[in-house]
C-alpha cells in the first residue's frame, strides 16, 4: 500500500479520507524511522571483549616464551598496525598513556595579628625648621641654575630643554624648576611657530 501512496493521494475526495490519508503518512514515517534505528544498531554493534582480545593478539603475540609471562602490550606494534587505517601522517613515536599532571598545592597566606607587627612599624621622620629651610634653599639654587642655563642657551625648544632621555625623574624635576621660572614671569613659552619655544622674558 505504501508503494501506491502517491496514487491514492490523488483520489481523496472528502475529509474522512484525508484524515485516513494523514494517519497512513504518519504510520509509514514511524515504520521508516524504526527500520532506520534497527539498521543503525545492527551496524554499530561493538563488542568490547572481542576488541580487547584482538588488541592483545596484535600487541602481545603468543609464543612459547611469553605464554605464561604477562608482558606489557607492544604499543608500537599496535600503532603501526592501526596507522594503516588513518589518513594523517604518523608521528615520530607514540605516547605511552597520558602525561602525569601534578596538582599544585594552594598556598594560604595567613595574616598575623597587628601586635606581632608593631616592631616592624616605622614612625615618620619629624621635619625640623632647618630641614624645611634647607629644602627651600636647594630648590632656589636649582631654579637659579636652570635660569643661568636658559640664559646661556637662549630661546630653545621646551622639550629639548627639559627632557633627559636617560632619566624620567630628571625630566620631571627639570619641568618642576622651569615652572617656577614661568610662575615668577622670568621665563615664558611661545608657541606661535607651532613649536613650544622656552625663552627668558624681556
Secondary structure by P-SEA (a helix, b strand, c coil): cccaaaaaaaacccaaaaaaaaaaaaaaaaaaaaaaaaaaaaaacccaaaaaaaaaaaaccccccccccccccaaaaaaaaacccccccccccccccccbbbbbbbbbbbbcccccccccccccccccaaaaaaaaaaaaaaaaaaaaaaaaaccccccccccccccaaaaaaaaaaaaaaaaacccccccccccbbbbccc
